[in-house]
Amino acid sequence: MAAASVAHLYGNGVPDEILHGVAQRHGFTLAPQGTHPAAGNGVAVLVSASMDGTAISQALSQPYQGYVELTSAEDQLTSTTLEGIGARKLCFSLTTSTAYTIDSAALVCDALAARGVLTPIRRPDVELALHESISNAVVHGNLGLESNMKGDVGNFAKFAQELQSRMVGPEARRRVDVIASWDHEFLDISIIDQGNGYDESKLPANMDPFAPAGRGLAIIRSLTLAMNVTHGGRVTTLRFLT
Amino acid sequence: MDYKVRKTDTTTEVLLSGRLTFTDHEQFRSVMALFDEPVKGQKFVFDLAGLEFVDSSGLGMFLIARDTAERNDCQLVLRGAHNQVRRILDIAKFGTIFNIED
């Protein structure tokens, strides 16, 4: 955790009082407005009021360690993000509504590609596995919707309506964190939600084309070297070759 | 996701485009409305040529459409998948339960 305390915060559209509050709470320093970090200049964290648009696209290739969406004073840096930043991993922390609205798997893949970690050949499988895992974190994790509901003809409309209504409820403020690290052999990506978790062992282990649920997990398994579900189902770690 | 519909006496073609993902449940309900009053023996085609990306939720929507069609003695064909869409259909072994055309 000591490493995280030297981090520099770069604001993007975040009100000053929120930025100062975060810096003070975690012992971070504030970088001058409108600047980007220089490589080798310590740990940099981008704190942004939105995670869409050209400002973020440009920032993905900059040497940030963390990309954190903070839209209100209630938004906090999660312990997983703080630990990830401290361990010099690449960290993304989004609200559920943003992770749902933007193509967040592509965003993470853009950042990995800019760091030379993801080749064009490996990207499609990594992006799909990551997309499936973020989708699980949003829909079944943070929004708490049961997966057996959407595969049923009679319940499909109900599922769609429930999804819409929870997207404007308090659950949509929960966070989705994506933490990536790599070496010469492996790329590991963890997806962390703040939902109630689930029991992975109760879902089908193999691909069953008829299965009403669990297809996303089966797809992830077939695209990764390994998928580990920990912390009662709230943390999923995907392993790929680099 | 966006879609257009092309109808003849015997066939209803739905031309899907863009990305079909877990954010499209609400939008897909209007596609499902096309299956509401089918003529027996009618053929439904999902033309996937304009689709760039489909996830497991999109596959679930295909499955629901297929179940609905078969319940009404209609058939559903998936046509023109390419790149990622072709790949995910293969991974999910949809060739074993769907009529898939090039």
Interface residues (C-beta under 8 A of the other chain):
Chain A: Y100 T101 D103 P124 L128 H131 E132 S135 V138 V139 K150 G151 D152 V153 F156 A157 F159 A160 Q161 L163 Q164 M207 P209 F210 P212 R215 G216 A218 I219 S222 L223
Chain B: R19 T21 F22 T23 H25 E26 F28 R29 M32 D55 S56 S57 L59 G60 L63 I64 D67 T68 R71 N83 Q84 R87 I88 I91 A92 K93 F94 T96 I97
